[in-house]
């Protein structure tokens, strides 16, 4: 039975003993170049980041990424490159590969709490009032 709520760090560090495949695998329809990029992206993310239902979307992301790489410096194919970049951004957002989609804004705000700015009326240099 699955536990409710967030998984603790300790439970994520324990190896999977149930015999299930922890990471998704590349479909057989991918070329060797696509398969390599697929495995790199899956390995760069947490083991439970992708599900089997994400594989077709991830395969499309791989194809579009390789298309942007091949059309990047070709002047005649600029419109193809531009459309592929837009599609790549959209797919990255859907797959939560973009940093802005992986993090909760509230959590980021809490992490960036630093020294507070001084308030102008609490300035320690009070030479004007010392007359």
Phi, psi and omega per residue, in radians:
X1 nan 2.426 -3.126
X2 -1.374 2.520 3.083
X3 -1.480 2.591 3.106
X4 -1.483 2.713 3.046
X5 1.501 -2.973 -3.125
X6 -1.255 2.620 3.044
X7 -1.483 2.412 3.128
X8 -1.301 2.840 3.110
X9 -1.074 -0.693 3.141
X10 -1.092 -0.716 -3.126
X11 -1.250 -0.452 3.100
X12 -1.377 -0.402 -3.130
X13 -1.473 -0.352 3.135
X14 -1.256 2.270 -3.137
X15 -1.111 2.689 -3.113
X16 -1.284 1.975 -3.107
X17 -1.800 0.057 -3.114
X18 -1.454 -0.150 3.137
X19 1.514 0.033 3.135
X20 -1.373 2.696 3.079
X21 -1.280 2.027 -3.072
X22 -1.277 -0.480 -3.123
X23 -2.133 2.673 3.098
X24 -1.275 2.690 3.135
X25 -1.959 2.686 -3.120
X26 -1.227 2.451 3.098
X27 -1.194 2.720 -3.097
X28 -1.211 -0.281 -3.091
X29 -1.360 -0.153 -3.117
X30 -1.370 2.588 3.045
X31 -1.297 2.887 3.116
X32 -1.008 -0.670 3.114
X33 -1.144 -0.752 3.111
X34 -1.152 -0.704 3.130
X35 -1.086 -0.716 3.129
X36 -1.079 -0.825 3.132
X37 -1.146 -0.686 3.093
X38 -0.992 -0.878 -3.109
X39 -1.148 -0.605 3.105
X40 -1.129 -0.763 -3.121
X41 -1.197 -0.754 3.132
X42 -1.123 -0.680 -3.139
X43 -1.228 -0.499 -3.120
X44 -1.329 -0.298 -3.131
X45 -1.762 2.937 3.100
X46 -1.097 2.629 -3.100
X47 -0.992 -0.570 -3.106
X48 -1.719 0.241 -3.109
X49 -1.179 -0.767 -3.112
X50 -1.813 2.612 3.046
X51 -2.039 2.927 3.128
X52 -1.028 -0.545 3.140
X53 -1.237 -0.270 3.110
X54 -1.474 -0.223 -3.020
X55 -1.035 -0.827 3.123
X56 -1.078 -0.704 3.112
X57 -1.152 -0.709 3.107
X58 -1.158 -0.660 3.091
X59 -1.123 -0.675 3.066
X60 -1.155 -0.685 3.093
X61 -1.061 -0.720 3.124
X62 -1.097 -0.803 -3.128
X63 -1.084 -0.748 -3.142
X64 -1.196 -0.665 3.104
X65 -1.081 -0.769 3.114
X66 -1.188 -0.582 3.077
X67 -1.128 -0.730 3.113
X68 -1.136 -0.607 3.132
X69 -1.197 -0.630 -3.107
X70 -1.402 -0.465 -3.107
X71 -1.763 0.076 -3.031
X72 -1.012 -0.834 -3.027
X73 -1.815 0.247 3.141
X74 -1.727 1.978 -3.042
X75 -1.115 -0.645 -3.098
X76 -1.229 -0.396 -3.084
X77 -1.854 0.482 -3.095
X78 -1.107 -0.696 -3.137
X79 -1.134 -0.655 3.080
X80 -1.110 -0.765 3.122
X81 -1.064 -0.790 -3.116
X82 -1.097 -0.782 3.124
X83 -1.164 -0.654 3.126
X84 -1.156 -0.654 3.110
X85 -1.131 -0.706 3.103
X86 -1.105 -0.773 3.124
X87 -1.134 -0.684 3.112
X88 -1.082 -0.743 3.111
X89 -1.097 -0.759 -3.138
X90 -1.106 -0.773 3.136
X91 -1.182 -0.670 3.112
X92 -1.098 -0.657 3.101
X93 -1.163 -0.752 3.138
X94 -1.134 -0.614 -3.129
X95 -1.528 0.030 -3.113
X96 1.010 0.761 3.081
X97 -1.654 -0.349 3.118
X98 -1.383 2.479 -3.115
X99 -1.005 -0.624 -3.115
X100 -1.195 -0.400 -3.135
X101 -1.644 -0.234 3.136
X102 -1.494 -0.394 -3.019
X103 -2.002 2.628 3.062
X104 -1.492 2.256 -3.119
X105 -0.968 -0.591 3.127
X106 -1.158 -0.689 3.132
X107 -1.160 -0.732 3.129
X108 -1.093 -0.728 3.139
X109 -1.093 -0.669 3.123
X110 -1.189 -0.595 -3.125
X111 -1.262 -0.469 -3.079
X112 -1.603 0.208 3.127
X113 -1.223 2.139 -3.116
X114 -2.292 -2.819 3.122
X115 -1.126 2.423 -3.126
X116 -1.328 2.614 3.100
X117 -1.250 2.516 3.129
X118 -1.189 2.553 3.121
X119 -1.505 2.395 -3.040
X120 -1.000 -0.611 -3.085
X121 -1.384 -0.132 3.087
X122 -1.867 0.540 -3.141
X123 -1.222 2.300 -3.092
X124 -1.329 -0.353 3.118
X125 -1.481 1.601 -3.075
X126 -1.882 0.728 -3.086
X127 -1.131 -0.434 3.140
X128 -1.240 -0.552 -3.082
X129 -1.616 -0.049 -3.081
X130 -1.462 0.086 -3.098
X131 -1.119 nan nan
